[in-house]
């Protein structure tokens, strides 16, 4: 994880960020990390979580759905995830 700790979060793919976030959660749950290090990796985890949420939101905004218009012709509109 030392290599990833120096990697800028904003340059990470969703998958990279999620993998590191999962590793942080595993380490914190194991309880084998000193307090100061726990705080440090927790803060990085919070940033990774925000990054993942941002990437997901961005992906949602790019997805469109095909619908049939009132005239019977297909058209696209933003997908609704509600």
Backbone atoms as SQL, in Angstrom:
CREATE TABLE atoms (id INTEGER PRIMARY KEY, chain TEXT, resi INTEGER, resn TEXT, atom TEXT, x REAL, y REAL, z REAL);
INSERT INTO atoms VALUES
  (1, 'A', 1, 'UNK', 'N', 0.814, -1.190, 0.000),
  (2, 'A', 1, 'UNK', 'CA', 0.000, 0.000, 0.000),
  (3, 'A', 1, 'UNK', 'C', 0.852, 1.246, 0.000),
  (4, 'A', 2, 'UNK', 'N', 2.120, 1.141, 0.322),
  (5, 'A', 2, 'UNK', 'CA', 2.993, 2.310, 0.347),
  (6, 'A', 2, 'UNK', 'C', 3.039, 2.985, -1.006),
  (7, 'A', 3, 'UNK', 'N', 3.032, 2.206, -2.084),
  (8, 'A', 3, 'UNK', 'CA', 3.056, 2.771, -3.422),
  (9, 'A', 3, 'UNK', 'C', 1.789, 3.571, -3.688),
  (10, 'A', 4, 'UNK', 'N', 0.646, 3.036, -3.325),
  (11, 'A', 4, 'UNK', 'CA', -0.617, 3.707, -3.564),
  (12, 'A', 4, 'UNK', 'C', -0.794, 4.914, -2.652),
  (13, 'A', 5, 'UNK', 'N', -0.214, 4.893, -1.485),
  (14, 'A', 5, 'UNK', 'CA', -0.364, 6.001, -0.550),
  (15, 'A', 5, 'UNK', 'C', 0.174, 7.293, -1.137),
  (16, 'A', 6, 'UNK', 'N', 1.126, 7.183, -2.032),
  (17, 'A', 6, 'UNK', 'CA', 1.688, 8.378, -2.641),
  (18, 'A', 6, 'UNK', 'C', 0.959, 8.759, -3.936),
  (19, 'A', 7, 'UNK', 'N', 0.108, 7.868, -4.439),
  (20, 'A', 7, 'UNK', 'CA', -0.609, 8.139, -5.677),
  (21, 'A', 7, 'UNK', 'C', -1.716, 9.157, -5.415),
  (22, 'A', 8, 'UNK', 'N', -1.795, 10.177, -6.276),
  (23, 'A', 8, 'UNK', 'CA', -2.818, 11.197, -6.139),
  (24, 'A', 8, 'UNK', 'C', -4.191, 10.583, -6.386),
  (25, 'A', 9, 'UNK', 'N', -5.094, 10.811, -5.463),
  (26, 'A', 9, 'UNK', 'CA', -6.423, 10.218, -5.546),
  (27, 'A', 9, 'UNK', 'C', -7.154, 10.674, -6.804),
  (28, 'A', 10, 'UNK', 'N', -7.017, 11.926, -7.166),
  (29, 'A', 10, 'UNK', 'CA', -7.741, 12.434, -8.337),
  (30, 'A', 10, 'UNK', 'C', -7.267, 11.810, -9.649),
  (31, 'A', 11, 'UNK', 'N', -6.147, 11.127, -9.633),
  (32, 'A', 11, 'UNK', 'CA', -5.632, 10.451, -10.832),
  (33, 'A', 11, 'UNK', 'C', -6.036, 8.980, -10.879),
  (34, 'A', 12, 'UNK', 'N', -6.651, 8.483, -9.810),
  (35, 'A', 12, 'UNK', 'CA', -6.991, 7.069, -9.715),
  (36, 'A', 12, 'UNK', 'C', -8.289, 6.755, -10.464),
  (37, 'A', 13, 'UNK', 'N', -8.329, 5.550, -11.013),
  (38, 'A', 13, 'UNK', 'CA', -9.578, 5.074, -11.590),
  (39, 'A', 13, 'UNK', 'C', -10.507, 4.697, -10.434),
  (40, 'A', 14, 'UNK', 'N', -11.776, 4.511, -10.743),
  (41, 'A', 14, 'UNK', 'CA', -12.731, 4.078, -9.731),
  (42, 'A', 14, 'UNK', 'C', -12.274, 2.763, -9.103),
  (43, 'A', 15, 'UNK', 'N', -11.847, 1.837, -9.950),
  (44, 'A', 15, 'UNK', 'CA', -11.449, 0.519, -9.478),
  (45, 'A', 15, 'UNK', 'C', -10.232, 0.583, -8.558),
  (46, 'A', 16, 'UNK', 'N', -9.252, 1.406, -8.906),
  (47, 'A', 16, 'UNK', 'CA', -8.060, 1.554, -8.069),
  (48, 'A', 16, 'UNK', 'C', -8.434, 2.136, -6.710),
  (49, 'A', 17, 'UNK', 'N', -9.257, 3.182, -6.732),
  (50, 'A', 17, 'UNK', 'CA', -9.658, 3.840, -5.491),
  (51, 'A', 17, 'UNK', 'C', -10.469, 2.887, -4.613),
  (52, 'A', 18, 'UNK', 'N', -11.381, 2.154, -5.211),
  (53, 'A', 18, 'UNK', 'CA', -12.204, 1.213, -4.451),
  (54, 'A', 18, 'UNK', 'C', -11.347, 0.111, -3.830),
  (55, 'A', 19, 'UNK', 'N', -10.391, -0.392, -4.587),
  (56, 'A', 19, 'UNK', 'CA', -9.515, -1.449, -4.067),
  (57, 'A', 19, 'UNK', 'C', -8.718, -0.939, -2.867),
  (58, 'A', 20, 'UNK', 'N', -8.169, 0.263, -2.967),
  (59, 'A', 20, 'UNK', 'CA', -7.408, 0.812, -1.841),
  (60, 'A', 20, 'UNK', 'C', -8.328, 1.085, -0.653),
  (61, 'A', 21, 'UNK', 'N', -9.526, 1.575, -0.918),
  (62, 'A', 21, 'UNK', 'CA', -10.487, 1.835, 0.152),
  (63, 'A', 21, 'UNK', 'C', -10.844, 0.535, 0.879),
  (64, 'A', 22, 'UNK', 'N', -11.059, -0.525, 0.131),
  (65, 'A', 22, 'UNK', 'CA', -11.343, -1.821, 0.752),
  (66, 'A', 22, 'UNK', 'C', -10.179, -2.292, 1.622),
  (67, 'A', 23, 'UNK', 'N', -8.953, -2.061, 1.180),
  (68, 'A', 23, 'UNK', 'CA', -7.774, -2.442, 1.956),
  (69, 'A', 23, 'UNK', 'C', -7.695, -1.625, 3.250),
  (70, 'A', 24, 'UNK', 'N', -8.021, -0.344, 3.166),
  (71, 'A', 24, 'UNK', 'CA', -8.017, 0.507, 4.362),
  (72, 'A', 24, 'UNK', 'C', -9.052, 0.002, 5.362),
  (73, 'A', 25, 'UNK', 'N', -10.245, -0.301, 4.880),
  (74, 'A', 25, 'UNK', 'CA', -11.300, -0.813, 5.763),
  (75, 'A', 25, 'UNK', 'C', -10.843, -2.109, 6.430),
  (76, 'A', 26, 'UNK', 'N', -10.236, -3.002, 5.653),
  (77, 'A', 26, 'UNK', 'CA', -9.751, -4.266, 6.204),
  (78, 'A', 26, 'UNK', 'C', -8.734, -4.023, 7.312),
  (79, 'A', 27, 'UNK', 'N', -7.802, -3.114, 7.072),
  (80, 'A', 27, 'UNK', 'CA', -6.762, -2.828, 8.067),
  (81, 'A', 27, 'UNK', 'C', -7.356, -2.214, 9.329),
  (82, 'A', 28, 'UNK', 'N', -8.295, -1.284, 9.156),
  (83, 'A', 28, 'UNK', 'CA', -8.897, -0.648, 10.325),
  (84, 'A', 28, 'UNK', 'C', -9.740, -1.643, 11.124),
  (85, 'A', 29, 'UNK', 'N', -10.471, -2.502, 10.428),
  (86, 'A', 29, 'UNK', 'CA', -11.281, -3.504, 11.116),
  (87, 'A', 29, 'UNK', 'C', -10.422, -4.521, 11.855),
  (88, 'A', 30, 'UNK', 'N', -9.250, -4.809, 11.321),
  (89, 'A', 30, 'UNK', 'CA', -8.348, -5.767, 11.968),
  (90, 'A', 30, 'UNK', 'C', -7.803, -5.211, 13.282),
  (91, 'A', 31, 'UNK', 'N', -7.734, -3.889, 13.377),
  (92, 'A', 31, 'UNK', 'CA', -7.286, -3.257, 14.613),
  (93, 'A', 31, 'UNK', 'C', -5.807, -3.377, 14.887),
  (94, 'A', 32, 'UNK', 'N', -5.002, -3.680, 13.875),
  (95, 'A', 32, 'UNK', 'CA', -3.572, -3.857, 14.098),
  (96, 'A', 32, 'UNK', 'C', -2.758, -2.652, 13.623),
  (97, 'A', 33, 'UNK', 'N', -3.394, -1.486, 13.588),
  (98, 'A', 33, 'UNK', 'CA', -2.721, -0.270, 13.144),
  (99, 'A', 33, 'UNK', 'C', -2.652, 0.701, 14.328),
  (100, 'A', 34, 'UNK', 'N', -1.501, 1.323, 14.513),
  (101, 'A', 34, 'UNK', 'CA', -1.341, 2.299, 15.589),
  (102, 'A', 34, 'UNK', 'C', -2.305, 3.470, 15.397),
  (103, 'A', 35, 'UNK', 'N', -2.633, 4.142, 16.491),
  (104, 'A', 35, 'UNK', 'CA', -3.628, 5.207, 16.478),
  (105, 'A', 35, 'UNK', 'C', -3.324, 6.290, 15.442),
  (106, 'A', 36, 'UNK', 'N', -2.127, 6.813, 15.448),
  (107, 'A', 36, 'UNK', 'CA', -1.786, 7.888, 14.507),
  (108, 'A', 36, 'UNK', 'C', -1.908, 7.427, 13.057),
  (109, 'A', 37, 'UNK', 'N', -1.443, 6.222, 12.783),
  (110, 'A', 37, 'UNK', 'CA', -1.543, 5.661, 11.431),
  (111, 'A', 37, 'UNK', 'C', -3.006, 5.408, 11.079),
  (112, 'A', 38, 'UNK', 'N', -3.801, 4.965, 12.063),
  (113, 'A', 38, 'UNK', 'CA', -5.230, 4.744, 11.836),
  (114, 'A', 38, 'UNK', 'C', -5.914, 6.028, 11.402),
  (115, 'A', 39, 'UNK', 'N', -5.595, 7.114, 12.069),
  (116, 'A', 39, 'UNK', 'CA', -6.180, 8.414, 11.728),
  (117, 'A', 39, 'UNK', 'C', -5.773, 8.815, 10.313),
  (118, 'A', 40, 'UNK', 'N', -4.513, 8.627, 10.005),
  (119, 'A', 40, 'UNK', 'CA', -3.986, 8.982, 8.678),
  (120, 'A', 40, 'UNK', 'C', -4.682, 8.185, 7.566),
  (121, 'A', 41, 'UNK', 'N', -4.781, 6.874, 7.744),
  (122, 'A', 41, 'UNK', 'CA', -5.395, 6.078, 6.680),
  (123, 'A', 41, 'UNK', 'C', -6.911, 6.258, 6.655),
  (124, 'A', 42, 'UNK', 'N', -7.527, 6.572, 7.801),
  (125, 'A', 42, 'UNK', 'CA', -8.957, 6.866, 7.814),
  (126, 'A', 42, 'UNK', 'C', -9.242, 8.115, 6.983),
  (127, 'A', 43, 'UNK', 'N', -8.407, 9.139, 7.155),
  (128, 'A', 43, 'UNK', 'CA', -8.585, 10.374, 6.391),
  (129, 'A', 43, 'UNK', 'C', -8.417, 10.111, 4.894),
  (130, 'A', 44, 'UNK', 'N', -7.438, 9.290, 4.533),
  (131, 'A', 44, 'UNK', 'CA', -7.267, 8.940, 3.118),
  (132, 'A', 44, 'UNK', 'C', -8.478, 8.139, 2.635),
  (133, 'A', 45, 'UNK', 'N', -8.979, 7.262, 3.480),
  (134, 'A', 45, 'UNK', 'CA', -10.163, 6.491, 3.124),
  (135, 'A', 45, 'UNK', 'C', -11.365, 7.383, 2.845),
  (136, 'A', 46, 'UNK', 'N', -11.536, 8.419, 3.654),
  (137, 'A', 46, 'UNK', 'CA', -12.637, 9.358, 3.443),
  (138, 'A', 46, 'UNK', 'C', -12.497, 10.056, 2.085),
  (139, 'A', 47, 'UNK', 'N', -11.276, 10.410, 1.727),
  (140, 'A', 47, 'UNK', 'CA', -11.036, 11.044, 0.423),
  (141, 'A', 47, 'UNK', 'C', -11.279, 10.055, -0.717),
  (142, 'A', 48, 'UNK', 'N', -10.864, 8.811, -0.524),
  (143, 'A', 48, 'UNK', 'CA', -11.105, 7.780, -1.541),
  (144, 'A', 48, 'UNK', 'C', -12.600, 7.545, -1.723),
  (145, 'A', 49, 'UNK', 'N', -13.346, 7.518, -0.627),
  (146, 'A', 49, 'UNK', 'CA', -14.801, 7.327, -0.687),
  (147, 'A', 49, 'UNK', 'C', -15.442, 8.466, -1.476),
  (148, 'A', 50, 'UNK', 'N', -15.051, 9.696, -1.189),
  (149, 'A', 50, 'UNK', 'CA', -15.597, 10.847, -1.904),
  (150, 'A', 50, 'UNK', 'C', -15.259, 10.767, -3.396),
  (151, 'A', 51, 'UNK', 'N', -14.047, 10.331, -3.698),
  (152, 'A', 51, 'UNK', 'CA', -13.619, 10.189, -5.094),
  (153, 'A', 51, 'UNK', 'C', -14.478, 9.143, -5.804),
  (154, 'A', 52, 'UNK', 'N', -14.701, 8.005, -5.160),
  (155, 'A', 52, 'UNK', 'CA', -15.525, 6.948, -5.754),
  (156, 'A', 52, 'UNK', 'C', -16.947, 7.448, -5.994),
  (157, 'A', 53, 'UNK', 'N', -17.513, 8.141, -5.016),
  (158, 'A', 53, 'UNK', 'CA', -18.864, 8.679, -5.178),
  (159, 'A', 53, 'UNK', 'C', -18.934, 9.670, -6.332),
  (160, 'A', 54, 'UNK', 'N', -17.917, 10.495, -6.462),
  (161, 'A', 54, 'UNK', 'CA', -17.863, 11.471, -7.550),
  (162, 'A', 54, 'UNK', 'C', -17.784, 10.781, -8.907),
  (163, 'A', 55, 'UNK', 'N', -16.950, 9.751, -8.993),
  (164, 'A', 55, 'UNK', 'CA', -16.821, 9.008, -10.263),
  (165, 'A', 55, 'UNK', 'C', -18.129, 8.318, -10.627),
  (166, 'A', 56, 'UNK', 'N', -18.827, 7.760, -9.641),
  (167, 'A', 56, 'UNK', 'CA', -20.116, 7.116, -9.901),
  (168, 'A', 56, 'UNK', 'C', -21.156, 8.131, -10.369),
  (169, 'A', 57, 'UNK', 'N', -21.205, 9.283, -9.724),
  (170, 'A', 57, 'UNK', 'CA', -22.156, 10.326, -10.103),
  (171, 'A', 57, 'UNK', 'C', -21.883, 10.795, -11.526),
  (172, 'A', 58, 'UNK', 'N', -20.625, 10.951, -11.854),
  (173, 'A', 58, 'UNK', 'CA', -20.240, 11.359, -13.207),
  (174, 'A', 58, 'UNK', 'C', -20.692, 10.325, -14.232),
  (175, 'A', 59, 'UNK', 'N', -20.522, 9.053, -13.899),
  (176, 'A', 59, 'UNK', 'CA', -20.947, 7.986, -14.810),
  (177, 'A', 59, 'UNK', 'C', -22.457, 7.991, -14.981),
  (178, 'A', 60, 'UNK', 'N', -23.195, 8.209, -13.890),
  (179, 'A', 60, 'UNK', 'CA', -24.658, 8.255, -13.966),
  (180, 'A', 60, 'UNK', 'C', -25.121, 9.363, -14.908),
  (181, 'A', 61, 'UNK', 'N', -24.450, 10.507, -14.856),
  (182, 'A', 61, 'UNK', 'CA', -24.848, 11.633, -15.691),
  (183, 'A', 61, 'UNK', 'C', -24.599, 11.371, -17.174),
  (184, 'A', 62, 'UNK', 'N', -23.696, 10.464, -17.477),
  (185, 'A', 62, 'UNK', 'CA', -23.371, 10.160, -18.871),
  (186, 'A', 62, 'UNK', 'C', -24.279, 9.107, -19.481),
  (187, 'A', 63, 'UNK', 'N', -24.968, 8.359, -18.644),
  (188, 'A', 63, 'UNK', 'CA', -25.810, 7.269, -19.137),
  (189, 'A', 63, 'UNK', 'C', -27.147, 7.839, -19.603),
  (190, 'A', 64, 'UNK', 'N', -27.554, 7.415, -20.770),
  (191, 'A', 64, 'UNK', 'CA', -28.839, 7.828, -21.301),
  (192, 'A', 64, 'UNK', 'C', -29.686, 6.591, -21.546),
  (193, 'A', 65, 'UNK', 'N', -30.971, 6.791, -21.550),
  (194, 'A', 65, 'UNK', 'CA', -31.870, 5.692, -21.863),
  (195, 'A', 65, 'UNK', 'C', -32.627, 6.015, -23.146),
  (196, 'A', 66, 'UNK', 'N', -32.979, 4.977, -23.873),
  (197, 'A', 66, 'UNK', 'CA', -33.744, 5.139, -25.093),
  (198, 'A', 66, 'UNK', 'C', -35.215, 4.986, -24.733),
  (199, 'A', 67, 'UNK', 'N', -36.001, 5.965, -25.122),
  (200, 'A', 67, 'UNK', 'CA', -37.440, 5.929, -24.850),
  (201, 'A', 67, 'UNK', 'C', -38.195, 6.185, -26.142),
  (202, 'A', 68, 'UNK', 'N', -39.452, 5.811, -26.134),
  (203, 'A', 68, 'UNK', 'CA', -40.288, 6.058, -27.298),
  (204, 'A', 68, 'UNK', 'C', -41.022, 7.365, -27.063),
  (205, 'A', 69, 'UNK', 'N', -40.857, 8.294, -27.989),
  (206, 'A', 69, 'UNK', 'CA', -41.509, 9.585, -27.883),
  (207, 'A', 69, 'UNK', 'C', -42.989, 9.488, -28.216),
  (208, 'A', 70, 'UNK', 'N', -43.725, 10.580, -27.995),
  (209, 'A', 70, 'UNK', 'CA', -45.147, 10.632, -28.281),
  (210, 'A', 70, 'UNK', 'C', -45.471, 10.384, -29.741),
  (211, 'A', 71, 'UNK', 'N', -44.517, 10.682, -30.610),
  (212, 'A', 71, 'UNK', 'CA', -44.713, 10.471, -32.044),
  (213, 'A', 71, 'UNK', 'C', -44.325, 9.058, -32.474),
  (214, 'A', 72, 'UNK', 'N', -43.965, 8.216, -31.511),
  (215, 'A', 72, 'UNK', 'CA', -43.604, 6.839, -31.817),
  (216, 'A', 72, 'UNK', 'C', -42.145, 6.648, -32.194),
  (217, 'A', 73, 'UNK', 'N', -41.393, 7.730, -32.306),
  (218, 'A', 73, 'UNK', 'CA', -39.978, 7.642, -32.678),
  (219, 'A', 73, 'UNK', 'C', -39.115, 7.504, -31.427),
  (220, 'A', 74, 'UNK', 'N', -38.059, 6.719, -31.534),
  (221, 'A', 74, 'UNK', 'CA', -37.159, 6.590, -30.380),
  (222, 'A', 74, 'UNK', 'C', -36.337, 7.858, -30.195),
  (223, 'A', 75, 'UNK', 'N', -36.048, 8.167, -28.935),
  (224, 'A', 75, 'UNK', 'CA', -35.188, 9.305, -28.583),
  (225, 'A', 75, 'UNK', 'C', -34.453, 8.937, -27.310),
  (226, 'A', 76, 'UNK', 'N', -33.450, 9.709, -26.973),
  (227, 'A', 76, 'UNK', 'CA', -32.717, 9.451, -25.731),
  (228, 'A', 76, 'UNK', 'C', -33.008, 10.554, -24.721),
  (229, 'A', 77, 'UNK', 'N', -32.891, 10.180, -23.477),
  (230, 'A', 77, 'UNK', 'CA', -33.004, 11.153, -22.379),
  (231, 'A', 77, 'UNK', 'C', -32.140, 10.646, -21.234),
  (232, 'A', 78, 'UNK', 'N', -31.768, 11.529, -20.339),
  (233, 'A', 78, 'UNK', 'CA', -30.946, 11.081, -19.206),
  (234, 'A', 78, 'UNK', 'C', -31.645, 9.963, -18.438),
  (235, 'A', 79, 'UNK', 'N', -30.878, 8.976, -18.053),
  (236, 'A', 79, 'UNK', 'CA', -31.441, 7.858, -17.296),
  (237, 'A', 79, 'UNK', 'C', -31.798, 8.303, -15.890),
  (238, 'A', 80, 'UNK', 'N', -32.855, 7.744, -15.369),
  (239, 'A', 80, 'UNK', 'CA', -33.283, 8.023, -14.002),
  (240, 'A', 80, 'UNK', 'C', -32.941, 6.835, -13.138),
  (241, 'A', 81, 'UNK', 'N', -32.253, 7.074, -12.025),
  (242, 'A', 81, 'UNK', 'CA', -31.845, 6.000, -11.126),
  (243, 'A', 81, 'UNK', 'C', -32.628, 6.026, -9.815),
  (244, 'A', 82, 'UNK', 'N', -33.761, 6.676, -9.828),
  (245, 'A', 82, 'UNK', 'CA', -34.591, 6.764, -8.608),
  (246, 'A', 82, 'UNK', 'C', -35.450, 5.550, -8.428);
